[in-house]
Amino acid sequence: MADLENFIKELEVQEIQLPYSIKLMLDLKNEFNLKEIYSSNGLLEIIKADNPESESMRTFIYEKIKEYLNACTDCLLHSSDSCTRKVPGEGCLNSPLMLIGEGPGFDEDKLGKPFVGRAGQLLTTILNKLGINRQKVYISNVVKCRPPMNRTPFVKEMKACSRNLELELTFIAPKVIIALGSVPLNYFKPNSSIMRERGKWIYTRGFWVMPTFHPAYILRQQGKALNKTKWDVWEDFNKALAKVRELCPEYSFN
Ligand code: SF4
């Protein structure tokens, strides 16, 4: 940690902006007087433990994630007419399962919460049918400001907002990620088609990523296509849940 602090001082002298994750690690260390942490895995073990101090750390981390996010002006989306506020991820920071969508829509922007519109309600229904309490997973988006007319975020906007998503990924460190639609799929595997990749595991950076259709896509289907899409998504969610159970058999979604 002393080496890390010296390194950081050096960067500050050179006016190099610190990665959010290092800033947060230092904030956490100072706030909780953490002395002997030699690796990010060691820190994660402490953060994820089941005791009141770890719980306070998780609350602290979440508040910091929101604080950094609210100060973010790294792309122009925050100043577009369609964006009235930033929409942070939400849920359980201890969860081995994270769901990632594209970006906030009208309802999410209005309420400042992810997946609360019609698509979000469908997502909650799918989770409940699988016996998963929505509060026991972490749900976020690739971009945190609503794009104009709900258009797909531009690559430069996704890249800019990756600072925020990476912070969530670092401190939540999920084992399994459900990528809801093409945008999060391409975040983890660029130049991919959701039509070709859905239902197929991607293992990257220590995460098992299961790409599936975005709930808004299901809502746009009709007739036989609707039935097929529903079954595809159901199958993908079941695969993701089975993987979490294999990797973290002790975790309860209730
Ligand atoms: S979309 Fe992300 S990067 Fe762009 S301003 Fe909003 S929070 Fe910052």
Residues whose N, C-alpha, C, O or C-beta is under 5 A from the ligand:
A	BS01	SF4	L69 C72 T73 D74 C75 L77 H78 V143 K144 C145 E157 A160 C161
